[in-house]
Amino acid sequence: MSAPILPSEKLFKAGVTHGFTTRALGDVLGSLEPWERQAGLPRGSVIWLNQIHGTDALVVKQPADICAREKDMRYDAAVTDRKDVVLTVRTADCVPLLLFCPDSGAVGVVHAGWRGTLAGVVTSALSAMQENYGSQPERILVAIGPCSHACCYEVGEEVHRPFRERFGSEAVQILGSARHVNLVVANKTWLIECGVRVENIDVVDLCTCCRKELFFSYRRDGAMTGRQMAYIVAGAKTDMEELTLDGDEE
Ligand SMILES: [Zn+2]
């Protein structure tokens, strides 16, 4: 029996409405209803990005329907402090990232495949939260959701080399004669370089490609497979004792 929606422990403790759906809820490209019902979300509040493996972040300042009418929505990241919208990305091996600032209640969502990871799409979300909501990276909580891990993420030399050069040996692997990259390590590298604390990064440690019973996987099942949803809703300011900056030099 698998849970229909997996939480991040850190975001759960912070009281943030969020989650990563599993295939128990079906393909979110087919119908959003089972997910909306299970998650208790109001209908019509979903921010649906037209993910293009780019690096731009959308700042959501209006309700979801107005946003969809006025923007062309070609983004792979979004941030907001509005509590009446649900930020989402769909994935089926790419990395979904959820961000939460306990000081402002602002949130962010990111879709990072190998292209977006290499280009640092997650830094766009961090910058947008900083610029718009005053979020300090060292205070932001980040959840890295289920994605294809290095075990299943085989690439060619044209991808392996830039990963090796940019993120170091920890982000790449050679398995037999095959080249693999580790998208989780690469995204963590960006986050830590930007000032996010390693103890504030939560990895939901499940490979979408290995765990067939839980997830859709593009690499395992091909382009016609379903998609998972990662989602987050802006919350109240949260005073978590886990977040106190003890040990800070200042
Ligand atoms: Zn795997």
Boltz pocket constraint, residues with backbone or C-beta under 6 A from the ligand:
constraints:
  - pocket:
      binder: B
      contacts: [[A, 148], [A, 149], [A, 150], [A, 151], [A, 152], [A, 207], [A, 208], [A, 209], [A, 210], [A, 211]]
      max_distance: 6.0
